[in-house]
Every structure is written in C-alpha cells, then in structure tokens.
C-alpha cells in the first residue's frame, strides 16, 4: 500500500483546453478516496494521470513519496478497474484473474498463481464460476472478476473508473457493498471515480468534489453534506438535492417565499450587510406540522403553502411547493443547474415528509422546518456564509479516527488470516 500525493497537477490538451486546474490532493495510505462531479469535470482525466494513461502537463505526482510523472503505467504498481470490465472473452474466469500474474513471466510459480486466484475468488465469492467464460456471467459477476484481477497483483493502490455505471440499480447497490467490503478487508489505498453522488456518500472515507477541473472541497461525506463550502457542493451532494430559494434580508429578518425567519445574531453578522442571499434547506429538514407536538413546533418555523404534486414512496412522501422566482438570483440558480446536468431549475421546494403524512396535492399544507439548519449563500460568489468551521473540523477528526480504526481492524484480520494459512509458522521457522 502507499500514499498518493498530487501537487499542483494540471492537464492541458493540445488545443489549449485545460481539463484539470492546479489540483492539490493528499490520499493517505489505506484511504478510500472518491473523485466525484458532473460530466466533464475532469475526474476521469485526473484518475488516468495517476495511473499513467494521461501525461501530466504540470505539477508533481508522488506515490509512496517518490515522483512518478515520467514512469510508465506498468512501473507504478497500480491496479485499475475499468467501466467496461476489460475481460478476455476466450479465457475462463480463473485465467482472466490470473492473467496479470502470468504476464510477469517467471515471477510466480503455478502454485502461487493458484493460491492468489483462490484467495481473490474466496473474497469475491467467485469459486463457483472459475471455469466459466465472461459471456456466461452477469454484469455484477463480470465486475467482480475485474476486481479479482486487480486484487491478485498486490498493487500499491486500486483505481476504479466508474465501475458500476453499466449495472442496473439493484446490482449497483450490491456491488457497492462488495467493493466496500473488499477495500476494508484488504486495506488498500483506493481512488474511485463516479458521477453518482450516492456512491460517493456511501463508499468514501473522503470525497473530492470537482467542478470544471477545479477542486471545490475535499472532506468526509458527512462534512460535505452538513458543511458544504459553496453553492455548487451543496447542490451536488444530496438526493433529492438541496432546495434553493431567494432570501431578502432586512436587519435580522430573512424574507423567504413562504415565511419570514428571524436570524440569530451571529448569522446576521455573517450575512454582512447583504440585502439578498440564496437560502438552502434540505428536503428532509421539513416536517408535517400537523403531526408534530407543540414543543418541537416552537423550536422551528411553521408556515403554510400550496402543494402542487405529491409522490408517496412508502417510507416517505415528497411534496412539491411552487413559488415565484426572484430575477436577481434566478440566473445564478439556472447556471448551477446546467453545471449539475439538470434540465432547468423549477422554482419549487421539494419537501420529504414521513410516509404517514396526510399532505395531499391541491391542498394547502402546514409545514415546519428548523431554521438553524438553513445555509445562506452569497449570490455572487456562491460562498456558504453559514459554514461552521469548528463543526467541520470536529466532523473531520471523528471521520479520520473512524478510518484509522477500521484500517487497523482490517490489517489485524489480514494478519490473522495469514497466520491461519501458515504464514506465521513459516516466519517462526
């Protein structure tokens, strides 16, 4: 395993297009790092520069403290799993997994090859398929074979380029679990590219969010969700995405499309004299006021709004509340939506309520939200004016502690497995 350091990395193509712009990123030994962002943000280009499939235009790439800019892909000791699996159709599952070992002619005996393939097959539950050809496997099984081929190489790091994008929703969920389990058991440094923020939130120790080649924020999934640095990160992370509304400021009063909110003194100070802000509230931070007790209602803001459409999902109910756009922030929100691969911002709130809610479309609903969980953004720069740096630091420390403990557990489990297989006895001898 190894740490990976990117120092002022840039990629400029022959036509002058700059795909990656001054990216600085430290990936710790054993860390699961996600590169995420909308289409064309530069995440796959960055991954290909790490593995050596793209030249680095400027900056330094260090693996285990050694500069590798000029090294060929085969000299970097990295294993890459591609979106299209890249399996050989004429070879069995066993031979596909063994292929990189056989390629290193004379380095591994037949017994070693069989032992390594068997270990990967055990880990990925492929034992029943070792004699089959790729054409006779499901998409999820093919992806596990590709992962097995990466495992047997004993590489310093695994690189994944959108490995689940060809699978249906159910298989994607299953494979996310497989990848997380594999990475934790092996404790191998992993860099994983995806445009799916659900994968990013469920898999990564930390997530690096890219926008048009520029790194926006690197943080744990929880910090990205609760303390985004700007409007772009807040809008990209979360499903359904964060609601954005115009907010007119008069003294300590914030005028929203549905209700007026009294700002806390410290929040009003952060607004810094602005008379217009963009207000972000996540859908799940709303509740049906009709089912709340009075004590909780008093700790938040209650308002009434007309419900346009509802969607009942069993455990939850989505209600859509239209409102009039503010022309001074509409252009900014439409620009954000285009960057997030949207189809045009609808001026509506999406609220996620308990499935037992009796809110119905065409009716006027009484809703509640906790104003302390609002985010206020500068409409010009997109900066999050209400980001709590102390809370972000606490979340980061907690996340790093959990990552380190999980890695130690994985290494201890691996050590015990080696001793069980005779490694301990050989060392003693």
N, C-alpha and C positions, 0 to 999 in steps of 0.2 A: 504494500500500500504506500501511498505517497500524497503529500500536499501538492496542490496546483496553485500557482500564483500568476495572475495576469496583471501586467504593469503597463498602463497607458497603451493598451492594444488598439490598433486601428486597422481597418481594411478599406482600401481604396481600389476600385476596379479601373481598368484601362480607360474607360470613358469619363473618368473623374468622379463617378458616383461613390460616395463614402457610405458603406454599409454598416460599419462599426466605428464608433467615435470615442476614443480615449476611455476605454473601459478598464477599470481597476477592480480586481476581484480576487480575494484570497479564499481558497477552498481547503478546508482543514483535512488532515489525514483521517479517513474513515467517514467523512461527511457526505450526506446525500444532498446535493445542490441542484435546484431546479432553475432552468433558464426559461422564462415564460414571457409571453407578449403576443400581440396580434400578428397577423400575417405580414411578412416583410419587415419585421422589427430588427432583424439581424441575429436572432438567437441561433439558427442553424449554421449560419456563417461562423459565428463565434465557436460553436462546437467543432466544426470542421477545421478551424485554425488550431484548436487544441490537439486534435488527433493528427494533424499534419496534411489534411487533404486540401487545405487552402493556405496559400502563403500569407505571412503576416506582413502588412505594409509598414507598420511602425510599432514600437513597443517591445516588451520582453515577455516571453512565456517561460516559466520555471516549473519543472516537475521534480519534486524532492530536492529543491534548492539548486538544480542545475538548469542552465539555459538550453532550450531545445529548439529554438527558432529554425536552425538550419538542419535539424535532424529529420530523416525520412520517417514516415509513419511507423514502419516496422522497427525502428530503433527507439521508439518512445515507450514501448511495452504497455500499450493501452488496448483495451478490447472495445470494439464498437458494435452496437446492435442497431441495425437499420430498420426503417419503416417497412420495407418490403421483404424482410427476413433474410434475403440473400442466401437461400439454401440451394444446394446442388440437387436437382430433381432425380438424377440417376443413382444417388448414394442413399443408403439407409440412414435412419436417424443416428445409429451408432457411428457410422462413418462421417456423417455431417458434423457431429460433435467432436470426433477425433481428428478432423481434417487439419486444424492448426498445429496439432501435435505431430502429425505425420509430415507436415510441411517443414518442420525443423528436423530435417533428416539426421538420424543417428543420435539425436539428443535424448530421446525417450525409448526405453525398451517396450516391447509389446505388453509386458505385464504392467508397466507403469501407465501405458495408454489405457488399458482396460480398467485399471483402478481409478484413474481420473474420470473417465467417462461414466463409470458406475457411480462414483460419488456425485457427479452432476445429475445423473438420472435419478438418483435417490432424492436429491434435494428438490428436483423439479417434477417428481412423480412421472417419469417417462419410462420406467422399467418395462411396462407392457408394450411399448411402441418402438423399442430399439431396432427391431428387424423390419419396420415398415418404411415406405418411401414417403417423402413430403406430400405428394399428391393425395395420399390416403389419410391425411391428418386434417383436423380442423384448424382454423386460423389461430386459436389460442395455443394449440399444441405446437404449431409451427413456430410461434413466437417463443415458446419455452425451449424448443430445440436451438433457436438462435441464441437464447440466453445461455444454454448449456455450453455452446461453442465458446462463448465469452468466458465462462467460468473456468474451463479446463486450462486456459492459457496462464493462469496465475498472474494476471496482469496487475499493474500498479493501480489502475482505475478502470471503471466501466463507463462508457459513454453511450447514451441512448438518444436516438434521433426520432422523436415522435413514434415510439414503437407500437402504440395501441390505436393509432388513428384508423387503421384498416379493420378494426374489430367492431362488432355491434355493442350496444350499450351494456348488455349483461356481461359479455365477455370482457369488456374493458374493466368493469368493476372487479371481476375475478382476477384478472391479470395484474391489476394494481396491487391486490393483496399478495399475489405471488412475488412480484418484484420487491415489495416492501419486506416480505419475509426473507427473501434471498439476501437482500442487502444487509439486513440486520444480522443474519447468521454468519455471513462472510466478513462483515465489517469493512468492505472495500469502498474506497473513495468512489463516488458515483456522480456523474454530471448528466442531467436528464433534461432534454428539450421537449417542450409541449406548448401548444396554444390553448390547451384546455385547463382553465384555472381550477377545476375540480381536482384534476390530477396533481396540480401544483400544491394545493392546500392539503391533500391527504398524504402525499408521499414525502415531501421535502423536509429536511431539517431546517434549511433556509431556502428562500426563493429570491431570485434576482429578476426584477421586472424591467424589461427593455421597451423603449419607445423610440422608433425611428433610429436605431443604432446607439442610443444613449441610455446608459444605466440610470434608472429612476430611483430604485430603492432595493436594498438587499437586507432581508430580515426574515424572521420566523413567520410561518403562515399566520399565527395569531397576531403578531405585531402589524403585519400588512393589513389585516382585517380591522383591527381596533385602532391602530395609529398610523394610517397612511400619510405619506409626506405631502401628497398633492392630489389634485382632482383626477388625474389620469389613473394613478394606482387605486384610488378609492372606487373609480368607475369600473376598473378591470376586475378587481377581486370581489367576489361575492356572487351568489346565484339564488334568486334574482338579484340583479345589480342594485347598487345604492340608488335611492331616489335623489334627484337634484331639483331644487326649487329656488326661485329668486327670493332674497330676503332684504327688505328695506329697513334701514337702521335709523331710529330716532332716539337719541340719548341711549337709554338701556332697554328700549323696546324694539323687538325684532318683529316686523310685519311680514307674515307668511301668507300664501294664497288662501289658507283656511282659517288661520288663527293668529293672534298676537302672542308673543312669548317674551317674558321678562328675562333679560340676560343677567347672569351673575356678574359681579363687579370685575373679576379677573378676566372673564370672557369679553366683556365690553371693552376692557383695556386692550386686549389683543386685537380687537377689530380696528382700533387705532384711528378713529375718526372717519372711517369709510361709511358712506351712506348706502352702499349696495354690496351685498355678498351673495355667494352661492351657498345654499344650505343643503347638506347631505344627511339623509336619515335612511338607515337600512330597513327593508320591508318588515323584518321580524321584530323590530323595535316598536311596532304598533300593536295595540290590542283592542278588542271589542269592549268598549267601556261598559256596556250593559251587563257584562258578566264579571266585572271587577268589583272588589269590595271598596268601600269609601276610603279606607286608609290608603290603599295603593293609588286610587284616583287622585288623592290630594298630593301625591309625590310627583305627579306628572301634569300633562296638559290634556284637557278634554276638548274636543271640537266636533262639529257636525259637518258632514259632506255628502254630496250626492254620489251614489255608486253607479257606475256605468255598466261594468261587467263583473261577474264573479266566476271563479274556477274552483271547484271543490276537488281536493286531491286525497280525501280520506283523513289523513292526519292533520291536514291544514286546509285553509281556504284563502285564495288570493282574491282581493277586491281591488278594482281599478277605479281611481277617482280623478276625473279630468279637472284641469284648471287652466286659466288664461296665462299664456306665456308673457314674460317680460322681454320686450325687444332688446333691452340693454344686455341681457345675458344669453338670449336665445342663440346668437351666432356662436358664442363660446361653447354652448352645450351641443350644438349641431356639429361643430368641428370635433369635439370629443367623441361623439357618436360615430363619426366617419372613421376616426382612428381606431375605434374599438370594433370595427367591422359591422356596425349597426346598419339599420335600414331607415334611419331617420328618427330623431328623438320625438316621442309623443309626449305632449305636456300633460302628464298624468302621474299620480302616485300609484305605486304598487304596494299594497299592504298585505302581509302574511299573518293571518289570524288562526286561532285554534279551529280544528275541524268541527268542533261543536258550536261554533258561532252561527247565529241566525241572520247575519247580514245577508241581504239579497239585492240583486241587481234591480235598478229602477227605484230603489228606496233611498231615504236619507238615513245615513248611519251615524251613530255616535261612537267616536273612536278616541283612543288615548295613546299618548307616547311620552317617553321620558326625555325631556328637553336636555338633560345632562349628557345624553348620548349623541346629540347632534354634532356634526362637523361643519365648520364655517370656512369657506374657501375664498381667496382673493379672486375676483372675476377676471383680473388681467393676467396674473402670473399662474394662477391655479394652486398657489401655496395653501397648505392646510394651516389656518390661523389658530386652530384649537388643538393641534397635536401636543400631547403631554410627553415631553422628553424624559422625565423621570419614570413615568409608567412604561414607556417604550424600553428604557434601559433595564427596568425590572423584568419585563417580559423576556428580553434578550438573555439576561443572566439565567433565568429559570429554564429557558429553552436550551442553552448551552450545557447546563448541568444535566438536564434530562438526556441530551445527546451523548454526553460523555459517559454517563452511567449505562446507557443502552449499548454503547460500543464496548465498554468493559465487560458487560454480561455476554455479549456476542463472542468476544475473544476468549473468555473463560470457557464458554460452551465449546468453542472450536478446540481449545487445548484439551478439554476432557475427551472430546471425540477422537483426537489424535492418540491420546494415551490408550483409549479403549481399543484402537486399531493396531496397537503395538508400537506406536512412536515412542512412548515413554520407556518401554523396555529396551528399544534399540539405543536410546540416548544413555540409559543406565549402563548398558554393556560397553 
